[in-house]
Amino acid sequence: MSKQKSLDDYMGVSTRGTRGLGEGYAEQGGGFIQEDDYIVDLHLHSRYSRATSEFMNLQGITRNSKLKGLRLIGSGDALHPAWLKELKASLRPRRWRALRV
């Protein structure tokens, strides 16, 4: 029987005892990531990509990105017609030419 991996195993970041980047610090490799640092993932796949979880919808991506301390995300399949429609319906512009949930 294999041990289920924790968020720490997937992230390589200790989330124990942290409050998330929006509220404090996350420990990584003995150092600290400060509040004004950006942790990004610029190549996420949506539920419309092959072999991807049905939970990779905008709500699931947003929730899990916050848990991981990600402050900027990008979608690798943003031009899929159904995903693009969902993004256009759910996102709103920000002042620095990005979109926000």
C-alpha positions in Angstrom: 0.0 0.0 0.0 1.5 3.4 -1.0 1.5 6.3 1.3 -0.7 9.2 0.1 1.4 12.2 -0.7 0.9 15.4 1.2 0.7 18.9 -0.2 4.3 19.3 1.2 5.5 16.4 -1.0 4.0 17.9 -4.1 5.1 21.4 -3.4 8.6 21.0 -1.9 7.4 23.7 0.5 6.5 23.3 4.1 3.0 24.5 4.7 2.9 23.4 8.4 2.6 26.4 10.7 2.3 28.9 7.9 -0.6 31.2 7.2 -0.2 31.5 3.5 1.8 34.2 1.6 -1.0 36.6 1.8 -0.9 36.8 5.5 2.7 35.9 6.5 5.5 33.7 5.3 6.0 30.2 3.9 9.2 28.3 4.7 11.1 26.9 1.9 14.5 25.1 2.0 15.5 26.7 5.3 14.8 30.2 4.1 11.7 32.3 3.9 9.6 33.6 1.1 8.4 37.1 1.9 4.9 38.5 1.4 6.0 40.6 -1.6 7.7 37.8 -3.4 5.8 36.1 -6.2 5.5 32.3 -6.6 4.0 31.5 -10.0 2.9 28.6 -12.1 2.6 29.7 -15.7 1.6 26.4 -17.2 -1.5 24.9 -15.6 -3.9 22.7 -17.6 -7.7 22.9 -17.3 -10.2 20.1 -17.1 -10.4 20.3 -20.9 -6.9 19.0 -21.4 -6.4 15.2 -21.7 -5.6 13.2 -18.6 -6.4 16.1 -16.3 -8.7 16.1 -13.3 -12.3 17.3 -13.6 -11.5 19.5 -10.6 -9.1 21.6 -12.7 -11.9 24.2 -13.1 -11.4 27.9 -12.3 -12.7 27.4 -8.7 -10.5 24.4 -8.0 -7.4 26.0 -9.6 -8.0 29.2 -7.6 -8.5 27.4 -4.3 -5.5 25.2 -4.6 -3.3 28.0 -5.9 -4.0 29.9 -2.8 -3.2 26.9 -0.6 0.1 26.6 -2.4 0.9 30.3 -2.1 0.8 30.9 -5.8 0.1 34.6 -6.6 0.1 34.4 -10.4 -1.0 31.5 -12.6 -1.2 30.9 -16.4 -3.2 28.3 -18.3 -1.4 26.3 -20.9 -4.6 25.6 -22.8 -6.2 29.0 -22.7 -7.3 28.8 -26.3 -9.5 25.7 -25.9 -13.0 27.0 -27.0 -14.9 25.8 -23.9 -12.1 26.9 -21.5 -11.8 30.3 -23.1 -15.6 30.8 -22.8 -15.4 29.8 -19.1 -12.5 32.2 -18.5 -14.2 35.1 -20.3 -17.3 34.6 -18.2 -15.5 34.4 -14.9 -12.5 36.6 -15.0 -12.3 40.4 -14.7 -9.5 42.8 -15.8 -7.0 44.2 -13.3 -5.3 47.5 -13.7 -2.0 46.0 -14.8 -3.4 44.1 -17.8 -3.9 40.8 -16.1 -7.1 39.0 -15.3 -8.4 38.2 -11.8 -10.9 35.6 -10.4 
